[in-house]
Amino acid sequence: MGQKIRPTGFRVGIMIDTLSRWYATKADFSDLLIEDAQIRRYVKKRYPRSGIARTIIERTREKVTVYIHSARVGMIIGKKGQEIDKLTKNLEDLVHRHIEVKTIEVNRPEIDPQLVAEDIAEQLEKRASFRRTMKQAIQRSMENGAKGIRVQLSGRLGGSEMARCEKAMEGSIPLSTLRAKIEYGFAEASTAQGNIGIKVWINNGDYLAPEESNDGAHAEARKVPQKPTRRRKG
């Protein structure tokens, strides 16, 4: 079961919150969902090398707030905030709503699976050895405090005639343990031989542990309900 289900989707509503935080009626839901996809696609396309880990969208009646979690916040903000003002105006023209953009820095990109996957994709597009790239990514993540990491590459690896799948793993990745902070990232590398898919799972500890997440992206872990104690009579 743990191998067939996306870890983030498996934990939504139990340990983590959704990336789109708003409520809509049945008539408006599909239109707003498409708007969210357009906003995320535009932000990712505009800043392809700024290390965007995730884009969280919150809506009220008056405005749409876009939280961009990035490893390179300076590229999005720009000099004296000029770049973020341009982004806000372009997003408002795209969806025709009042938009507020906020940036949140990812302090440790080495243990963010989406950023690790994109870094591997960038290396593969530069024709680096896929085995060395996987090994270096795993080593960096473990050195920066990850409890476990698993990397899977699929495609025509090394320019081979037949597509295959290569896996590498270090540490523990308990996919069926809901309280484990398993995060997932996916990226594609466009090479001359074809696209290579990169999947990354990273175990960053326990949601119920006292320490908080490195970038504040996750909701607070829910407290485990305590069983009522029964007192014996007499």
C-alpha positions in Angstrom: 0.0 0.0 0.0 2.7 2.4 0.9 4.4 2.0 -2.5 1.2 2.8 -4.5 0.0 5.9 -2.7 1.6 9.4 -2.9 2.8 10.1 0.6 1.6 13.7 0.7 -1.9 12.8 -0.5 -2.0 10.0 2.0 -1.4 12.4 4.9 -3.6 15.3 3.8 -6.3 16.0 6.4 -4.5 13.8 8.9 -1.1 15.3 9.4 -0.7 18.0 6.7 -3.0 20.7 5.2 -3.9 21.1 1.6 -2.0 23.5 -0.8 -5.2 25.3 -1.7 -6.9 26.6 1.4 -10.3 27.9 0.6 -14.0 26.9 0.4 -16.3 27.3 -2.6 -19.7 26.2 -3.7 -20.2 23.4 -6.2 -20.8 25.9 -9.1 -17.6 27.9 -8.4 -15.2 25.1 -7.3 -14.0 24.0 -10.8 -13.3 27.5 -12.0 -11.3 28.3 -8.8 -9.4 25.0 -9.1 -8.3 25.9 -12.7 -7.3 29.4 -11.5 -5.0 27.8 -8.8 -3.4 25.6 -11.5 -2.8 28.6 -13.7 -1.2 30.6 -10.9 1.1 27.7 -9.9 2.0 27.1 -13.6 2.8 30.8 -14.2 4.9 31.2 -11.1 6.9 28.0 -11.9 7.4 29.1 -15.5 8.5 32.6 -14.7 11.1 31.5 -12.1 12.3 28.1 -13.2 15.7 28.4 -11.4 14.6 30.1 -8.2 14.1 26.8 -6.2 10.3 27.0 -5.7 9.3 24.1 -3.4 5.6 24.8 -3.2 2.9 27.4 -3.8 0.1 27.7 -1.2 -3.0 29.7 -2.2 -5.6 31.1 0.3 -8.8 32.8 -0.8 -11.2 35.2 0.8 -14.0 37.2 -0.8 -11.8 40.3 -1.3 -8.4 38.8 -2.4 -6.2 35.8 -3.2 -3.1 35.4 -1.1 -0.2 33.4 -2.8 2.5 32.1 -0.5 5.6 31.1 -2.5 8.1 28.8 -0.6 11.4 29.3 -2.3 15.1 28.6 -1.6 16.1 31.8 -3.5 13.6 34.5 -2.3 15.8 37.3 -3.6 15.1 36.3 -7.3 11.4 36.6 -6.7 11.4 39.8 -4.7 13.9 41.6 -7.0 15.7 44.9 -6.4 13.6 47.1 -4.0 10.6 44.7 -4.6 10.2 45.6 -8.3 10.1 41.9 -9.4 7.4 40.9 -6.9 5.3 44.0 -8.0 5.5 42.8 -11.6 4.5 39.3 -10.6 1.5 40.6 -8.6 0.3 42.7 -11.6 0.7 39.8 -14.1 -1.2 37.4 -11.8 -4.0 39.9 -11.4 -4.2 40.2 -15.2 -4.2 36.5 -15.5 -7.1 35.7 -13.1 -8.8 39.2 -12.8 -8.7 39.2 -9.0 -6.9 41.2 -6.3 -3.8 39.2 -5.5 -1.2 39.5 -2.7 2.1 37.6 -3.1 4.1 36.6 0.0 7.5 34.8 -0.1 8.7 32.3 2.5 12.3 31.1 2.4 13.2 27.4 2.6 16.1 27.4 4.9 17.4 23.9 4.1 16.8 23.0 0.5 18.9 19.8 0.8 16.1 18.1 2.7 13.2 19.4 0.6 12.3 16.6 -1.9 10.9 18.8 -4.6 14.1 20.9 -4.7 16.3 17.8 -4.5 14.4 16.3 -7.5 14.8 19.5 -9.5 18.5 19.7 -8.7 19.0 16.1 -9.9 17.0 17.0 -13.1 19.3 20.0 -13.7 22.4 17.9 -13.3 21.1 15.2 -15.7 20.3 17.8 -18.3 23.9 18.9 -18.1 24.8 15.2 -19.0 26.2 14.3 -15.6 26.4 10.7 -14.5 23.1 9.6 -13.0 24.6 7.3 -10.5 27.0 9.9 -9.2 24.2 12.5 -9.1 21.9 10.2 -7.1 24.7 9.4 -4.6 25.6 13.1 -4.1 22.0 14.0 -3.5 21.5 11.3 -1.0 24.7 12.2 0.8 23.8 15.9 1.0 20.4 15.1 2.4 21.7 12.8 5.1 24.4 15.2 6.1 21.7 18.0 6.6 19.6 16.0 9.0 17.3 13.8 7.0 16.3 10.5 8.7 16.1 8.7 5.4 15.9 9.3 1.6 14.9 7.3 -1.4 15.6 8.3 -5.0 14.1 6.7 -8.1 15.0 7.5 -11.7 13.1 6.2 -14.7 13.8 6.5 -18.4 16.7 6.0 -20.9 19.4 6.3 -18.3 22.9 6.9 -19.6 21.5 7.0 -23.2 20.6 3.3 -23.2 18.3 1.9 -25.9 15.8 0.5 -23.4 14.2 2.5 -20.6 14.7 1.2 -17.1 14.3 2.1 -13.5 17.2 2.7 -11.0 16.6 3.1 -7.2 18.9 4.2 -4.4 18.0 4.5 -0.7 19.6 5.3 2.6 18.1 5.5 6.1 14.5 4.6 6.9 11.4 5.5 4.8 8.3 4.2 6.7 5.7 5.0 4.0 2.8 3.4 5.9 3.5 5.3 9.2 1.2 8.3 9.0 3.0 10.2 11.8 6.3 10.0 9.9 7.1 13.2 8.1 7.6 11.6 4.7 7.7 14.3 2.0 7.6 13.6 -1.8 8.9 15.4 -4.8 8.8 14.8 -8.6 10.7 16.4 -11.5 11.4 15.6 -15.2 14.8 16.0 -16.9 14.6 16.7 -20.7 17.6 15.0 -22.3 18.5 14.3 -25.9 17.4 10.7 -25.5 14.1 11.6 -23.9 12.6 12.6 -20.6 13.8 11.1 -17.3 11.4 11.0 -14.3 12.9 11.7 -10.9 11.0 10.7 -7.7 12.3 11.6 -4.3 11.0 10.5 -0.9 12.6 12.2 2.2 11.9 11.3 5.9 12.3 14.4 8.0 11.4 12.9 11.4 8.1 12.8 13.2 5.1 15.1 13.0 4.4 14.6 16.7 8.0 15.5 17.7 8.5 18.9 19.5 10.7 20.4 16.9 9.0 22.4 14.1 9.5 22.2 10.3 12.4 24.1 8.8 10.2 26.5 6.7 6.9 26.5 8.5 5.2 24.9 5.5 3.4 22.2 7.5 0.4 22.7 9.8 1.0 21.9 13.5 0.8 18.3 14.3 -2.4 17.2 16.0 -2.2 16.0 19.5 -2.8 12.4 20.1 -6.0 12.0 22.2 -5.3 10.5 25.6 -7.4 7.6 26.9 -9.4 8.6 30.0 -8.1 7.0 33.2 -10.5 5.0 35.3 -10.4 5.2 39.0 -11.0 2.1 41.0 -13.7 2.4 43.7 -12.7 1.7 47.3 
